[in-house]
Amino acid sequence: MKENNETLKHSRYEACRASITDTVRQRIDLTREVEDDEIQDMIDALIVQMGRKYALSLAQRQTLGKSIFHSIRKMDVLQELVDCDEVTEIMVNGTENIFVERSGHLYQWDKRFETKEKLENVVQQIVAKCNRVVNEAAPIADARLDNGSRVNIVLSPVALNGPIITIRRFPDHPISMEDLIGFGSITREAAYFLEKLVISGYNIFISGGTGSGKTTFLNALSAYIPKTERIITIEDSAELQLQNIPNLVRLETRTVNMDGAKEINIRDLIKSSLRMRPDRIIVGEVRGSEAIDMLQALNTGHDGSLSTGHANSSGDMLTRLETMVLMGMDLPLAAVRRQIASGVDLIVHLGRLRDKSRRVLEIVEVLGFENDEIVTHTLYQFQETGEADGKVLGDFTEIDALVHREKLCFAGFSL
């Protein structure tokens, strides 16, 4: 009997929800920009009017108002996860299920999209806000949300089990280097060392695997950039959260759209940025032929530039840079390596350990180019000492001293 009552309440709730949603959509004036407050007032009035008819409780009415507003103006069932500070990743696998990442662990969520149409509406809503296009002809797209979260979308026919949405959610307040020290991701000594190098204008490349915290670390590192400099950031989807830099220019790529707008890629933006009088250029991620343009920028007086890239080690990052440069230009390998050795001063390598913690594993200095090879040496390295209560223990210790100290000297730091 109790089960029948619950089923009846749920059916009344869903019927009321569908009726109010349809009514609000019909009443929205498409000839002008309708504010969120106006939509919310319309929903509240209809809930008061129809709540008695469907015998809804006060709690149901409050939940209903939020749910309908999210389905019309926000991201439907996903909005609850997008607003949750504890969630770092949201994975929508079609209408079948939704997974979330909290504290480095994956959990299946108890909610999902009821229909494919609702999920597709959310997809189009996401891409429309950042002037992107995704459809069967172009089924893959990268986008971002209003809060800076990174979004990847894959549609049919590439995705076999329906629209796939993956959202990397960043903290509302950027994580600082002090926070990373508190988390145990890096020692205070190493952070102070990197602070001096950033101020002095060393070109630093941040490497690591997926989810190792490269963007977070780049944001934290950028806080050391002197506030008097002109900074240009270049990204596929704008997600960097640089703070307290007055002279900041943010550039974002553009894909071909239905209006016939020309594609503008990372290479185009780097070339254009060189004519914008930058002191430093920050490329959110280098993943292809734009590596040659990035290296040319590093070798033409833009000291202190920063970037990130996917790699399993600092050595692998150098090899990947070689490969990416060769994707953009046919050059002798020795010339490519000479460019890398001349342009990149340091590589900071991050990793995600088996306890799901993110740490700086290595800081490597690029010494130069000898015998057709890039010569490096390790300055700091994480050395594991054991495990306790499921946590990996270890020390991030200094291995060797910095060799190239000219920039430190020019910046006024004592040797």
C-alpha positions as CSV (number, residue, x, y, z in Angstrom):
1,M,0.0,0.0,0.0
2,K,2.8,2.4,1.0
3,E,4.6,1.6,-2.3
4,N,1.5,2.4,-4.3
5,N,1.2,5.8,-2.5
6,E,4.8,6.6,-3.3
7,T,4.3,5.7,-6.9
8,L,1.2,7.9,-7.1
9,K,3.0,10.8,-5.5
10,H,5.9,10.4,-8.0
11,S,3.5,10.2,-11.0
12,R,1.7,13.4,-9.8
13,Y,5.0,15.2,-9.3
14,E,6.2,14.2,-12.8
15,A,2.9,15.2,-14.4
16,C,3.1,18.6,-12.7
17,R,6.7,19.0,-13.7
18,A,6.0,18.3,-17.4
19,S,2.9,20.6,-17.4
20,I,4.7,23.6,-15.9
21,T,7.8,23.1,-18.1
22,D,5.7,23.0,-21.3
23,T,3.8,26.1,-20.1
24,V,6.9,28.1,-19.3
25,R,8.5,27.2,-22.6
26,Q,5.4,28.4,-24.5
27,R,5.3,31.7,-22.6
28,I,8.9,32.7,-23.1
29,D,9.1,35.7,-25.4
30,L,11.6,34.7,-28.1
31,T,11.7,38.2,-29.5
32,R,13.7,39.5,-26.6
33,E,16.3,38.5,-24.0
34,V,14.4,37.0,-21.0
35,E,16.2,37.4,-17.7
36,D,16.6,34.4,-15.3
37,D,14.6,36.2,-12.6
38,E,11.6,36.5,-14.9
39,I,11.7,32.8,-15.7
40,Q,11.9,31.9,-12.0
41,D,9.0,34.2,-11.2
42,M,7.0,32.5,-14.0
43,I,7.8,29.0,-12.6
44,D,7.0,30.0,-9.0
45,A,3.6,31.4,-10.0
46,L,2.7,28.2,-11.9
47,I,3.8,26.0,-9.0
48,V,1.5,28.0,-6.6
49,Q,-1.3,27.7,-9.2
50,M,-0.9,24.0,-10.0
51,G,0.5,22.7,-6.7
52,R,-2.9,22.3,-5.1
53,K,-4.2,20.5,-8.2
54,Y,-1.5,17.9,-8.0
55,A,-1.4,17.8,-4.2
56,L,2.3,18.6,-3.9
57,S,3.9,19.1,-0.5
58,L,6.0,22.2,0.3
59,A,9.3,20.2,-0.1
60,Q,8.1,18.9,-3.5
61,R,7.3,22.4,-4.6
62,Q,10.7,23.8,-3.6
63,T,12.5,20.9,-5.4
64,L,10.2,21.3,-8.4
65,G,11.0,25.0,-8.8
66,K,14.7,24.3,-8.8
67,S,14.4,21.3,-11.1
68,I,12.3,23.1,-13.8
69,F,14.6,26.2,-13.8
70,H,17.6,24.0,-14.2
71,S,16.0,22.1,-17.2
72,I,15.1,25.4,-18.9
73,R,18.0,27.7,-18.2
74,K,20.8,25.5,-16.8
75,M,22.1,22.0,-17.3
76,D,19.1,19.9,-16.1
77,V,20.1,17.1,-13.7
78,L,23.8,18.0,-14.1
79,Q,23.4,21.5,-12.5
80,E,23.5,20.0,-9.1
81,L,26.9,18.4,-9.8
82,V,28.2,21.5,-11.5
83,D,27.4,23.5,-8.4
84,C,29.0,21.0,-6.0
85,D,32.4,22.1,-4.8
86,E,33.4,18.5,-4.0
87,V,33.0,17.2,-7.6
88,T,36.0,17.4,-9.8
89,E,34.8,15.4,-12.8
90,I,31.4,14.6,-14.3
91,M,31.1,11.8,-16.9
92,V,27.8,11.4,-18.7
93,N,27.6,8.1,-20.7
94,G,24.5,8.8,-22.8
95,T,21.2,8.4,-21.0
96,E,22.3,5.2,-19.3
97,N,24.3,6.5,-16.4
98,I,26.4,9.4,-14.9
99,F,29.6,9.0,-13.0
100,V,31.3,11.6,-10.8
101,E,34.7,12.0,-9.3
102,R,35.1,13.1,-5.7
103,S,38.4,13.1,-3.8
104,G,40.0,11.2,-6.6
105,H,37.5,8.3,-6.5
106,L,34.7,7.5,-9.1
107,Y,31.1,7.0,-8.0
108,Q,28.0,6.2,-10.1
109,W,25.3,8.9,-9.5
110,D,21.7,7.8,-8.7
111,K,20.3,10.3,-11.3
112,R,20.4,10.3,-15.1
113,F,18.8,12.0,-18.1
114,E,15.3,10.6,-18.7
115,T,15.4,11.0,-22.5
116,K,18.0,11.5,-25.2
117,E,16.3,14.7,-26.3
118,K,16.9,16.3,-22.9
119,L,20.6,15.3,-23.0
120,E,20.9,16.7,-26.5
121,N,19.3,20.0,-25.4
122,V,22.0,20.3,-22.7
123,V,24.7,19.6,-25.3
124,Q,23.5,22.3,-27.6
125,Q,23.1,24.7,-24.8
126,I,26.7,24.2,-23.7
127,V,28.2,24.7,-27.2
128,A,26.0,27.6,-28.1
129,K,27.3,29.7,-25.1
130,C,30.9,29.5,-26.4
131,N,30.2,29.8,-30.1
132,R,31.0,26.1,-30.9
133,V,29.1,23.7,-33.2
134,V,28.6,20.0,-32.6
135,N,26.4,17.7,-34.7
136,E,26.6,14.5,-36.7
137,A,28.8,16.2,-39.3
138,A,31.2,17.4,-36.6
139,P,30.5,15.1,-33.7
140,I,33.4,16.1,-31.4
141,A,33.8,19.5,-29.6
142,D,35.6,21.1,-26.8
143,A,33.8,23.8,-24.8
144,R,33.6,25.4,-21.4
145,L,31.0,26.4,-18.9
146,D,30.4,29.8,-17.4
147,N,32.4,28.8,-14.3
148,G,35.4,27.9,-16.4
149,S,34.9,24.1,-16.3
150,R,36.3,22.3,-19.3
151,V,33.8,20.2,-21.4
152,N,34.4,17.6,-24.0
153,I,31.4,16.4,-26.1
154,V,31.2,13.3,-28.4
155,L,28.0,12.6,-30.3
156,S,26.8,9.8,-32.6
157,P,28.0,8.3,-34.9
158,V,31.3,8.4,-33.1
159,A,29.7,7.7,-29.7
160,L,27.8,4.4,-29.9
161,N,25.9,4.7,-26.6
162,G,24.5,8.2,-27.1
163,P,25.8,11.7,-26.4
164,I,28.9,11.6,-24.1
165,I,29.8,14.6,-21.9
166,T,32.9,14.9,-19.8
167,I,33.2,17.9,-17.6
168,R,36.5,18.8,-15.7
169,R,35.3,21.0,-12.9
170,F,37.8,23.5,-11.5
171,P,37.5,25.1,-8.0
172,D,35.5,28.3,-7.8
173,H,38.5,29.9,-6.1
174,P,41.9,29.0,-7.8
175,I,44.2,26.8,-5.8
176,S,47.3,28.7,-4.7
177,M,50.8,27.5,-4.2
178,E,50.2,27.8,-0.5
179,D,47.3,25.4,-0.9
180,L,49.5,22.9,-2.8
181,I,52.1,23.1,0.0
182,G,49.3,22.4,2.5
183,F,48.1,19.4,0.4
184,G,51.7,18.0,0.3
185,S,51.9,18.3,-3.4
186,I,55.2,20.3,-3.2
187,T,57.5,21.5,-0.4
188,R,57.9,25.1,0.6
189,E,61.5,25.0,-0.3
190,A,60.8,23.9,-3.9
191,A,57.9,26.4,-4.2
192,Y,60.2,29.2,-3.2
193,F,62.8,28.0,-5.7
194,L,60.2,28.0,-8.5
195,E,59.0,31.5,-7.4
196,K,62.5,32.9,-8.0
197,L,62.7,31.2,-11.4
198,V,59.3,32.6,-12.5
199,I,60.2,36.1,-11.4
200,S,63.6,35.8,-13.1
201,G,62.0,34.8,-16.5
202,Y,62.9,31.1,-16.8
203,N,60.8,29.3,-19.5
204,I,59.0,26.5,-17.7
205,F,57.2,23.5,-19.2
206,I,54.8,21.6,-16.9
207,S,54.3,17.9,-17.9
208,G,52.2,15.1,-16.5
209,G,49.5,12.6,-17.3
210,T,45.8,13.2,-17.5
211,G,44.3,14.5,-14.3
212,S,47.7,15.1,-12.7
213,G,47.0,18.7,-12.0
214,K,48.9,20.5,-14.7
215,T,46.4,23.4,-15.2
216,T,46.0,23.8,-11.5
217,F,49.8,24.0,-11.0
218,L,50.1,26.4,-14.0
219,N,47.6,28.7,-12.3
220,A,49.4,28.6,-9.0
221,L,52.8,29.2,-10.7
222,S,51.5,32.2,-12.6
223,A,50.8,34.0,-9.4
224,Y,54.5,34.7,-9.2
225,I,54.6,36.7,-12.4
226,P,55.3,40.3,-11.7
227,K,52.1,42.4,-12.0
228,T,53.9,45.0,-14.2
229,E,54.2,42.7,-17.2
230,R,51.9,42.1,-20.2
231,I,50.7,38.5,-20.3
232,I,48.9,36.8,-23.2
233,T,47.2,33.4,-22.6
234,I,46.4,31.1,-25.5
235,E,44.0,28.2,-25.0
236,D,41.7,25.8,-26.9
237,S,39.0,26.4,-24.3
238,A,39.7,29.2,-21.8
239,E,40.2,27.7,-18.4
240,L,43.2,29.4,-16.9
241,Q,42.4,31.5,-13.8
242,L,45.3,34.0,-13.6
243,Q,44.9,36.4,-10.8
244,N,46.0,40.0,-10.1
245,I,47.5,40.7,-13.6
246,P,46.1,44.0,-14.8
247,N,47.7,43.8,-18.3
248,L,46.2,40.4,-19.3
249,V,45.0,39.3,-22.8
250,R,43.1,36.1,-23.1
251,L,42.9,34.4,-26.5
252,E,40.8,31.3,-27.4
253,T,40.7,29.2,-30.5
254,R,37.6,29.1,-32.8
255,T,36.3,26.2,-34.9
256,V,34.5,26.5,-38.2
257,N,30.8,27.3,-37.6
258,M,27.6,27.2,-39.6
259,D,28.0,30.9,-40.6
260,G,31.1,30.1,-42.5
261,A,33.5,31.6,-39.9
262,K,37.1,30.7,-40.5
263,E,38.9,28.3,-38.1
264,I,41.4,30.0,-35.8
265,N,43.8,27.5,-34.2
266,I,46.6,27.7,-31.6
267,R,49.2,28.3,-34.2
268,D,47.3,31.3,-35.5
269,L,47.0,32.8,-32.0
270,I,50.6,32.3,-31.1
271,K,51.7,34.1,-34.4
272,S,49.3,36.9,-33.7
273,S,50.4,37.2,-30.0
274,L,53.9,37.9,-31.1
275,R,52.6,41.2,-32.6
276,M,50.8,42.2,-29.4
277,R,53.9,43.2,-27.4
278,P,53.8,40.4,-24.8
279,D,56.3,40.1,-22.0
280,R,55.3,36.5,-21.5
281,I,53.1,34.0,-23.4
282,I,51.2,31.3,-21.6
283,V,49.9,28.4,-23.8
284,G,47.4,26.3,-21.9
285,E,48.5,23.1,-23.5
286,V,50.7,22.2,-26.4
287,R,49.5,19.0,-28.1
288,G,50.4,19.3,-31.8
289,S,52.2,21.2,-34.6
290,E,51.8,24.5,-32.6
291,A,54.9,23.3,-30.6
292,I,57.2,24.8,-33.3
293,D,55.5,28.3,-32.9
294,M,55.7,28.0,-29.1
295,L,59.5,27.2,-29.3
296,Q,60.0,30.1,-31.7
297,A,58.3,32.4,-29.2
298,L,60.5,31.1,-26.4
299,N,63.6,31.7,-28.5
300,T,62.7,35.3,-29.5
301,G,62.9,37.2,-26.3
302,H,59.7,36.2,-24.4
303,D,61.4,34.9,-21.3
304,G,59.3,33.6,-18.5
305,S,56.7,31.9,-20.8
306,L,54.8,28.9,-19.5
307,S,53.0,25.9,-21.0
308,T,51.9,22.4,-20.3
309,G,51.9,19.0,-22.1
310,H,50.9,15.4,-21.6
311,A,53.8,13.0,-20.9
312,N,54.7,10.2,-18.5
313,S,58.0,11.7,-17.5
314,S,60.2,14.8,-18.1
315,G,62.2,12.8,-20.6
316,D,59.1,11.7,-22.5
317,M,58.0,15.4,-22.6
318,L,61.1,16.3,-24.5
319,T,60.6,13.4,-26.9
320,R,56.9,14.5,-27.4
321,L,58.0,18.0,-28.1
322,E,60.3,16.7,-30.8
323,T,57.5,14.7,-32.4
324,M,55.0,17.7,-32.2
325,V,57.5,20.0,-33.8
326,L,58.1,17.6,-36.7
327,M,54.3,17.4,-37.2
328,G,54.4,21.1,-38.0
329,M,57.6,21.4,-40.0
330,D,60.1,19.2,-41.7
331,L,63.4,19.9,-40.0
332,P,66.5,17.9,-39.1
333,L,66.1,16.2,-35.7
334,A,69.3,17.9,-34.5
335,A,67.9,21.3,-35.3
336,V,64.6,20.5,-33.5
337,R,66.5,19.4,-30.4
338,R,68.7,22.5,-30.5
339,Q,65.6,24.6,-30.6
340,I,64.1,22.8,-27.6
341,A,67.3,23.0,-25.6
342,S,67.6,26.7,-26.3
343,G,63.9,27.5,-25.5
344,V,63.0,25.4,-22.5
345,D,64.8,26.1,-19.3
346,L,63.0,23.7,-16.9
347,I,60.5,20.9,-16.9
348,V,58.2,20.4,-13.8
349,H,56.7,16.9,-14.0
350,L,53.6,16.1,-12.0
351,G,52.0,12.7,-11.3
352,R,49.0,11.1,-9.7
353,L,50.1,8.4,-7.2
354,R,48.2,5.2,-6.4
355,D,46.5,6.9,-3.4
356,K,45.0,9.4,-5.9
357,S,47.2,12.3,-4.5
358,R,48.7,14.7,-7.0
359,R,52.3,15.6,-6.5
360,V,55.3,17.3,-8.1
361,L,57.5,14.3,-8.9
362,E,60.5,16.0,-10.5
363,I,62.0,19.4,-11.5
364,V,64.5,19.0,-14.3
365,E,66.8,21.6,-15.8
366,V,67.6,21.6,-19.5
367,L,71.3,22.2,-19.7
368,G,71.8,22.4,-23.4
369,F,72.5,20.4,-26.6
370,E,75.6,18.1,-26.9
371,N,76.4,15.2,-29.2
372,D,73.1,15.5,-30.9
373,E,71.2,15.0,-27.6
374,I,69.4,17.3,-25.2
375,V,71.3,17.3,-21.9
376,T,69.3,17.5,-18.7
377,H,69.8,17.0,-15.0
378,T,67.4,16.6,-12.0
379,L,67.2,19.4,-9.5
380,Y,64.4,18.0,-7.2
381,Q,62.8,14.5,-7.1
382,F,60.1,12.8,-5.1
383,Q,61.4,9.7,-3.4
384,E,58.8,7.3,-1.9
385,T,59.6,6.1,1.6
386,G,56.6,3.8,2.3
387,E,52.8,3.8,2.8
388,A,50.6,4.4,5.9
389,D,46.8,4.3,6.2
390,G,46.5,4.1,2.4
391,K,48.6,7.2,1.9
392,V,51.9,7.2,-0.1
393,L,54.7,8.6,2.0
394,G,57.8,10.2,0.6
395,D,60.2,13.2,0.4
396,F,60.6,15.8,-2.3
397,T,64.3,16.4,-2.0
398,E,66.9,18.5,-3.7
399,I,69.2,16.4,-5.9
400,D,71.4,19.0,-7.5
401,A,71.9,22.7,-7.9
402,L,70.8,24.9,-10.7
403,V,73.5,25.4,-13.3
404,H,72.2,28.2,-15.5
405,R,71.9,31.1,-13.0
406,E,72.3,34.0,-15.4
407,K,68.6,35.0,-15.3
408,L,68.6,34.8,-11.5
409,C,71.5,37.2,-11.4
410,F,69.9,39.7,-13.9
411,A,66.8,39.6,-11.7
412,G,68.8,40.6,-8.6
413,F,68.7,37.3,-6.8
414,S,71.9,36.3,-5.0
415,L,73.7,33.3,-6.2
